[in-house]
Amino acid sequence: MEKSKGTIEAEISKALTHWEKNYLGRGSVSVKSDILRDMVIVVLRGVLTPAEYSVCQDKEGLLSVKINRNNLVESGVEELKEILLEITGEEVVSFHTDLSTKTGERMMIFKLSDDLQSKL
């Protein structure tokens, strides 16, 4: 039986939550994944700690939180690419991420080797 788009998106969300808890030591409050053409777009909410919000009150602290958090995620990018390959069957050709210190959301965009959406 073929997996539906929604099932694959849910599997990605669950796997990324598991990766966050194991690799970063803490998970986000919620994760939503969407497959759009040859991309998987993931929004993770509630990734910052109360202490990090406090540090983000000035520009220097804000930049340090963004840099540190992005470095942590980038250091685990190969594992993230493997997770996406296992779930989607498509290789990740590029990875982009950013963190909003205002909302505490992280966006991850995985660019895949082929148009996954058209295959579903």
N, C-alpha and C positions, 0 to 999 in steps of 0.2 A: 504494500500500500504506500502510495506517495504521501509525503508529508505536505500539509497545507502551509501557506505563507505564514499564517498566524501561529501555527505550531512551531515553525522554525524560529520566528521572532521571539516566542516565549522561551524556547530552548536557549537562544543567545542571551536573553536577559538573565535567565537562571544561571547560566555558566559564568557570565561576567560578575554577577553577585558573588558567586562562589569564589572566583578568582580574586576579587577585591578582599574578601574576608581572609583568604589564605595568604595572599601576597602582600597586601597592604595592612593586614591586621584589623581591618574594620570595613564594613560594607556601607553602601549608600542606603538611604531611606526607601527609595524606589528606583526602578530601572525600566525604561521603555525602549524597545528596539523596533526599528522600521526598516524594511527592505524596500529600496527605491532604485530601480534599474540595476546598475552595477555597484551599488553602495549599500552598506548597512550603517544606519544612523542610530546611535545609542545616546539617550539622555539619562544621566544619573543624577538624581536629586538627593540633597542632604549629604554631600560628601565632606563638608567642612565641619570641624569640631567647634564648640563654643569658643575655645581659646584662639583658634585660627580666625574666627570672625572678629574677635577683640584685636588681634594683631593687625588685621586689615583696615583698621581705622585711619591709618596714614599711608601715604603712597609707598614709602620704603617697606613697610610691613606687608602691604598688599602684594608688591612685586616679589618679596621673598617667599610668601606663601604660594603664589602662582608658580614660581620657578621650582621650588622644592616639590610641590605636588606633581608638576609636569615631569620633572626628572624621575620621580618614583614610578609613574606610569610608563614613561619611555623606557625605563630599565627592564620592564616586563613585557615589552611589545612583542618579542618573539613568541612568548607563550600565548599572548592574545591572538596572534596570527594563526597559531596552531589550533586554538580553540575554534576560531571561525572556519578554518579549513575542515576540521572534523564535522562540524555541524552543517555547513553549507556545501561542502565539496568543491568550493572555489578558493583559489589562492588569493591572499591579500597582497595587492601590489603596492599600496601605500596606506599610511595611517596618519590621521590628523586629530588633534585634540586641543581643547581649551577649557578653561575653568573660569566661571564667573564668581568672583569673590563677593559680589553683591547678593546673588540669589543662592549661592552654594551649589550650583549645577555644573556638571561636567558634560561636555559633548564629545563624543568619539565618532569619527567617521572612518569606516573601513572601505577602501576602494578595492573592488574585487576584479579578478582577471576576466570575468565575463558577466553578462547581464543575467543575474540570478532571477530577477522578477519575471522575466519572459519565460523562464523554464518552469515556473510554478503554476 
